[in-house]
């Protein structure tokens, strides 16, 4: 299970793609969420596709690209004039630009945007601790998410430990695919709360839709429930016709009941990731574009609660 993120300065630098302040959906109180880049899964519906790759990427916003108007010397530097490229051609083009260290910030129309950057431990601590008074007054703190933050466990250990030493509450959002021994030693001591995703109970379906077996995920959850002295919240992302089926939800419910896990959080589907994927020059076998209705959510609640 090779899920390490190569980095010469693994303890002092991390590859992230966003820092969101004043978050209310990633844990209790006012929170700042740090999104780490790279994920061991390849879910075909990934809500943050810009966080999947373990390297920086580029967002293309073709609606902003008007070379005739801005007069920028774009030839050979950006996709201006090449907006008819296929997704695969665009992906190759952008990867070559990254290899040449092309400065996407040079685009005057802001049609190109870098996704992912290296940040030092000191800088990240400075940026999140600005809001420490709000964390303390609201019962909030810092949540690490992704991608999958546990891929960068050497850095994450230092980061979480420093936050705890500052009296800041910490939480982790995880897909659950990690080496438990490493997690227990390096990360668990510095966490106050874990949000743990369960997507599919059938292993064959899990491999097909996420690229990995769910066995390590299920085993990690059971070990955490047994050994962790902190809150572990199980969450199910509801993906239409994939994870929201009665068969899958009832199967997860049976698994949770068998292991005396009494609470689960359902996460309604959000289709906004589809536009992100297009801007990355990527495609997916899945492209459901509708938000989940109240009736559909009610059906999911009924399936998970009545067995």
C-alpha positions in Angstrom: 0.0 0.0 0.0 2.2 2.8 -1.3 0.6 6.1 -0.2 3.5 8.2 0.9 4.0 11.7 -0.6 7.6 12.2 -1.6 9.1 15.4 -0.1 12.7 16.1 0.9 11.5 18.4 3.7 8.5 16.3 4.8 8.5 17.6 8.4 8.8 21.3 7.5 6.9 21.7 4.3 3.5 20.6 3.1 1.7 20.7 -0.3 -1.7 22.3 0.2 -4.3 23.8 -2.1 -6.5 25.9 0.1 -7.0 27.5 3.5 -10.7 28.3 4.3 -11.4 30.5 7.2 -14.7 30.9 9.1 -15.9 27.3 8.3 -18.9 26.0 10.1 -19.4 22.7 8.3 -16.0 21.1 9.3 -16.5 20.7 13.0 -17.7 22.6 16.1 -17.5 26.4 16.4 -15.6 28.7 14.1 -12.9 26.8 12.2 -10.2 27.2 9.7 -9.8 24.3 7.4 -6.5 23.4 5.7 -6.8 21.3 2.5 -3.8 19.1 1.9 -3.0 17.9 -1.6 -2.9 14.3 -2.7 -5.2 11.4 -2.1 -4.8 7.6 -2.3 -8.3 7.2 -3.6 -9.5 8.2 -7.1 -13.3 8.5 -6.5 -15.0 9.3 -9.8 -17.2 11.9 -8.0 -14.5 13.6 -6.0 -15.8 16.8 -4.6 -12.3 18.4 -4.6 -10.7 17.0 -7.8 -8.1 19.7 -7.5 -6.9 18.0 -4.4 -6.4 14.5 -5.8 -3.1 14.9 -7.6 0.1 14.8 -5.5 1.6 17.6 -7.6 0.6 21.3 -8.3 -1.9 21.7 -11.1 -3.5 24.5 -13.2 -7.1 25.7 -13.4 -8.0 27.0 -16.8 -10.9 29.5 -17.0 -11.6 29.8 -20.8 -14.4 32.3 -20.2 -11.8 34.8 -19.0 -9.3 34.2 -21.9 -9.7 36.9 -24.6 -6.3 37.3 -26.3 -7.5 39.7 -28.9 -8.7 42.1 -26.2 -5.9 41.9 -23.7 -3.0 41.8 -26.2 -0.9 39.6 -24.1 2.0 37.7 -25.8 0.4 34.4 -25.1 1.7 32.3 -28.1 3.5 29.3 -26.7 2.8 30.3 -23.1 -0.9 29.7 -22.5 -3.8 28.0 -24.1 -5.0 31.2 -25.8 -6.0 30.2 -29.4 -6.1 26.5 -28.4 -9.4 26.4 -26.5 -10.7 23.8 -28.9 -8.3 21.3 -27.5 -9.6 18.0 -26.2 -9.4 17.3 -22.5 -6.4 14.9 -23.0 -4.6 17.5 -25.2 -5.2 20.2 -22.6 -3.9 18.0 -19.8 -0.7 17.3 -21.7 -0.3 21.0 -22.5 -0.7 22.2 -18.9 1.6 19.5 -17.5 4.3 20.7 -19.9 3.8 24.2 -18.8 4.2 23.1 -15.1 7.5 21.3 -16.0 8.8 24.5 -17.4 7.8 26.4 -14.3 5.5 28.7 -16.2 4.2 31.5 -14.0 0.5 31.3 -14.5 0.2 34.6 -12.6 1.6 36.3 -15.6 -1.8 35.9 -17.4 -3.3 39.4 -17.2 -6.9 38.0 -17.7 -6.4 35.6 -14.8 -7.5 32.8 -17.0 -4.9 30.5 -15.5 -4.7 29.8 -11.8 -2.2 27.7 -9.9 -3.7 24.9 -7.7 -1.4 23.7 -5.0 1.6 25.2 -3.4 4.3 24.3 -0.8 4.0 26.0 2.6 6.4 25.9 5.6 5.3 24.8 9.0 5.9 28.3 10.5 4.0 30.0 7.7 1.0 27.7 8.0 0.9 28.1 11.8 1.0 31.9 11.5 -1.8 31.9 9.0 -4.2 29.7 11.0 -3.3 31.1 14.5 -4.5 34.6 13.4 -8.0 33.4 14.2 -7.1 31.8 17.6 -9.3 34.2 19.6 -12.3 33.2 17.5 -11.5 29.5 18.0 -11.3 29.9 21.7 -14.5 32.0 22.1 -16.6 29.7 19.8 -15.3 26.3 20.8 -13.8 26.0 17.3 -10.4 25.2 16.0 -8.5 23.9 13.0 -9.6 21.1 10.7 -7.2 19.3 8.3 -8.8 17.9 5.1 -7.9 17.2 1.5 -7.3 15.4 -0.6 -6.1 13.1 2.2 -4.0 14.9 4.9 -2.6 11.7 6.4 -0.5 11.3 3.2 1.7 14.0 4.7 1.9 12.6 8.2 5.4 13.8 9.0 4.4 17.4 8.5 0.9 16.9 10.0 2.4 15.6 13.2 4.4 18.7 13.7 1.5 20.9 12.7 -1.1 19.3 15.0 1.2 19.1 17.9 2.0 22.8 17.6 -1.7 23.7 17.5 -2.4 21.6 20.6 0.5 23.3 22.4 -1.2 26.6 21.5 -4.5 25.4 23.1 -6.2 25.1 19.7 -8.7 22.2 19.1 -7.9 20.0 16.1 -10.0 17.8 13.8 -9.3 15.6 10.8 -11.5 14.8 7.8 -10.3 11.5 6.3 -11.1 8.9 3.7 -9.8 6.3 6.2 -7.1 4.8 3.8 -3.9 5.0 5.8 -1.4 2.9 7.8 -3.0 2.6 11.2 0.3 2.1 13.1 1.7 5.3 11.7 -1.6 7.1 12.2 -1.8 6.0 15.8 1.8 7.0 16.6 2.1 10.3 14.8 -1.4 11.8 14.5 -3.9 10.4 16.9 -2.3 11.9 20.1 -2.8 15.4 18.6 -6.4 15.1 17.5 -9.6 16.0 19.3 -12.0 14.7 16.7 -12.1 12.6 13.5 -14.6 12.7 10.6 -14.3 9.3 8.9 -15.9 8.7 5.5 -17.6 5.4 4.6 -18.5 5.3 0.9 -19.3 1.8 -0.2 -19.7 -1.4 1.8 -19.2 -3.8 -1.1 -15.5 -4.2 -1.8 -15.9 -4.8 -5.5 -17.9 -1.6 -5.9 -15.5 0.3 -3.8 -12.6 -0.8 -5.9 -14.5 0.1 -9.1 -15.6 3.6 -8.0 -12.6 4.7 -5.8 -9.6 2.6 -7.1 -8.9 1.0 -3.8 -10.2 -1.8 -1.5 -12.3 -0.8 1.4 -10.8 -3.4 3.7 -8.1 -1.1 5.1 -10.7 1.6 5.6 -13.1 -0.7 7.5 -10.3 -2.1 9.6 -9.0 1.4 10.5 -12.4 2.5 11.6 -12.9 -0.5 13.9 -9.5 0.0 15.5 -10.2 3.7 16.0 -13.6 3.0 17.6 -12.0 0.5 19.9 -8.8 2.4 20.8 -9.3 6.1 20.3 -10.4 8.2 23.3 -11.8 11.0 21.1 -14.9 11.4 19.0 -15.0 9.5 15.7 -17.9 10.6 13.5 -18.8 8.3 10.6 -20.0 10.1 7.5 -21.5 8.8 4.3 -21.2 11.0 1.2 -24.5 10.5 -0.7 -23.6 10.1 -4.4 -26.7 9.5 -6.6 -27.0 6.0 -8.0 -23.7 5.0 -6.4 -23.5 5.4 -2.6 -27.2 6.5 -2.0 -28.7 3.1 -3.1 -30.8 1.3 -0.5 -28.5 -1.8 -0.9 -25.4 0.2 0.0 -27.0 2.2 2.8 -28.6 -0.8 4.4 -25.3 -2.7 4.1 -23.4 0.1 5.9 -26.1 0.3 8.5 -25.7 -3.5 9.3 -22.0 -3.1 9.5 -22.3 -0.1 12.0 -24.9 -1.9 14.0 -22.8 -5.1 14.2 -19.9 -3.0 15.7 -22.1 -0.9 18.0 -21.6 2.3 16.1 -24.8 4.2 16.8 -24.4 7.5 14.9 -23.8 8.3 11.2 -23.9 11.6 9.3 -25.3 11.7 5.8 -23.7 14.2 3.5 -26.0 15.4 0.6 -24.5 15.4 -2.9 -23.1 18.6 -4.3 -22.5 18.7 -8.1 -20.2 21.8 -8.2 -17.1 19.5 -8.6 -18.0 18.9 -12.2 -17.0 22.4 -13.3 -13.8 22.1 -11.3 -12.9 18.9 -13.2 -13.4 20.6 -16.6 -11.1 23.5 -15.5 -8.4 20.9 -14.7 -8.7 19.5 -18.2 -10.0 16.2 -16.8 -13.0 14.0 -17.4 -14.9 11.5 -15.3 -17.2 8.5 -16.0 -19.7 10.2 -13.7 -21.3 13.7 -14.2 -24.5 13.9 -12.2 -25.3 17.6 -12.1 -28.3 17.9 -9.8 -28.4 18.7 -6.1 -30.1 16.2 -3.9 -33.8 16.9 -3.2 -35.4 16.8 0.2 -37.3 13.7 -0.8 -34.2 11.9 -2.0 -32.4 12.8 1.3 -35.4 11.5 3.2 -35.3 8.2 1.3 -31.6 7.8 2.3 -32.4 8.6 6.0 -35.1 5.9 5.9 -32.7 3.3 4.3 -30.0 3.9 6.9 -32.3 3.8 9.9 -34.7 1.0 9.1 -33.1 -2.4 8.9 
